[in-house]
Amino acid sequence: MNFSAEGPLKEPAVFVLLVGAITGLLTAAVAILSGLLFGEVSADEVGLTVLEAVLVALLSPLAVGVVAGVYLLSIRTFVGKVSGFRGVYRIAAYAFGALILAWIPVIGAFAVTYALMVLMGIAVRIVYRASFLVALVTVLVGFMPIGVALIWLRVTTAGLASW
């Protein structure tokens, strides 16, 4: 594997938008179909679900930017000043590809963990030529605040469309 963290941000950002759009649409479709199968669904709930899907798609590059910022701090702490934000964003953007499975109810949680720990760990190890232990510590320290933020976001927005 020979992945370069250097390069333009256009392609990774477009990739993130595509993954976010597909994931958002599939998540909305599952929510609407489950609402139709297991209960009544109002037009307002459908509208909010579609709005949520659009927001997921449009805000996904920003979310990857936040993730890249957190991992940049971790990389600079444990690996050294080996990269800038652009390089870490490129890595995080392509790791974000695993979130194409995030719309599947149980598998989505595993996809997030896989993207943020396994794929980012492999990237830190290969791109920055870090040892296994350094890469592991780097991704664990980066994963913790992101994981807590994702749990908090899920708890605070649970049932938002059912208001």
Secondary structure, 3 states (H helix, E strand, C coil): CCCCCCCCCHHHHHHHHHHHHHHHHHHHHHHHHHHHHHCCCCHHHHHHHHHHHHHHHHHHHHHHHHHHHHHHHHHHHHCCCCCCHHHHHHHHHHHHHHHHHCCCCCHHHHHHHHHHHHHHHHHHHHHCCCCHHHHHHHHHHHHHHHHHHHHHHHHHHCCHHHC
